[in-house]
Amino acid sequence: MPGSVDVFVEDLEGWQRLAYPRLLSDIRSAAPFVEHIKWGNPYFEIDGSAVLKTFSAKEWINIYFFRGCELTDRAGLFEPTTNARMRTIRITPLTTLGHTAFRDLVERAALLAHRK
């Protein structure tokens, strides 16, 4: 439910409270997600399939793409990883996120969920 994610953002402080609305706007404009709080953080799914979640730590926000290994990251947004399925984008106060490239990744991740 969108309201619970919005409440989560309202409870944040500092740079994260400023960064999250743009991230949510990009995510929400990419696909008709079902969103809610799971594991204490925003979680986005389509047709019952997990697409992405976020995790907020004091100095960063991680965005986890559950099937990220299946996505081509043309803009180099994903962090290096040894995870066989997931890929992560890390946002810090100094990150300049390419929002067009980010929305593209989210859109393509949503399409994967439709294909299960």
C-alpha positions in Angstrom: 0.0 0.0 0.0 1.6 3.3 -1.1 0.6 5.1 2.2 2.8 2.9 4.3 5.8 3.6 2.1 5.1 7.3 2.3 4.9 7.1 6.1 8.2 5.3 6.1 9.7 8.2 4.1 8.2 10.8 6.5 9.9 9.1 9.4 13.3 9.4 7.8 15.7 12.2 8.6 18.3 14.3 6.8 19.5 13.5 3.2 17.5 10.3 3.0 14.3 12.1 3.6 15.2 14.3 0.7 16.4 11.5 -1.6 13.6 9.0 -1.2 10.8 11.0 -2.9 12.7 11.2 -6.2 13.6 7.5 -6.0 9.9 6.6 -5.3 8.8 8.8 -8.1 11.1 7.0 -10.5 10.0 3.6 -9.2 6.3 4.4 -9.3 6.4 5.9 -12.8 8.2 2.7 -14.1 5.4 0.2 -13.4 2.2 -0.5 -11.4 3.9 -2.0 -8.4 2.2 -3.3 -5.3 4.2 -1.6 -2.6 4.4 -2.1 1.1 6.8 -2.3 4.0 8.5 -5.7 4.3 11.6 -6.4 6.5 11.2 -2.8 7.8 11.8 -1.2 4.4 9.9 -0.4 1.2 9.3 -3.4 -1.0 7.9 -3.5 -4.5 6.3 -6.4 -6.3 4.2 -7.2 -9.4 1.9 -10.2 -9.8 3.2 -11.6 -6.5 6.8 -11.5 -7.7 9.4 -9.5 -5.8 11.0 -6.9 -8.1 12.9 -4.6 -5.8 13.3 -3.4 -2.2 15.2 -0.7 -0.5 17.3 -0.7 2.6 18.3 2.4 4.5 21.4 2.6 6.6 22.8 5.8 8.1 25.1 6.6 5.3 23.4 5.0 2.3 20.3 3.7 0.7 20.6 0.3 -1.1 18.1 -0.6 -3.9 18.0 -4.3 -4.4 16.9 -5.7 -7.7 15.8 -9.3 -7.0 16.5 -10.5 -10.6 19.2 -8.0 -11.3 21.6 -10.5 -12.7 19.2 -10.8 -15.7 19.4 -7.1 -16.5 21.9 -5.4 -18.6 23.3 -2.4 -16.8 24.3 -0.1 -19.6 24.9 2.9 -17.3 26.9 1.0 -14.7 24.6 1.7 -11.8 24.9 -1.7 -10.1 27.5 -2.3 -7.4 30.0 -5.2 -7.9 28.7 -8.4 -6.2 29.1 -12.1 -5.9 25.3 -12.7 -5.5 24.0 -15.0 -8.2 20.6 -13.3 -8.5 20.4 -9.9 -7.0 22.1 -6.7 -8.0 22.3 -3.5 -5.9 22.5 0.2 -6.5 23.9 2.2 -3.6 22.9 5.8 -3.1 24.9 8.1 -0.8 24.6 11.8 -0.1 27.3 12.3 -2.9 25.6 10.0 -5.5 24.4 11.6 -8.7 21.9 9.0 -9.9 21.2 8.9 -13.6 17.4 8.9 -13.2 16.6 8.0 -16.8 19.0 5.0 -16.6 17.5 4.1 -13.2 13.9 4.2 -14.4 15.0 2.0 -17.4 16.4 -0.6 -15.1 13.2 -0.5 -12.9 11.0 -0.9 -16.0 13.0 -3.8 -17.3 13.0 -5.4 -13.9 9.2 -5.1 -13.8 8.9 -6.8 -17.2 10.9 -9.7 -15.8 8.3 -10.1 -13.1 5.5 -10.5 -15.7 7.5 -13.4 -17.3 8.2 -15.1 -13.9 
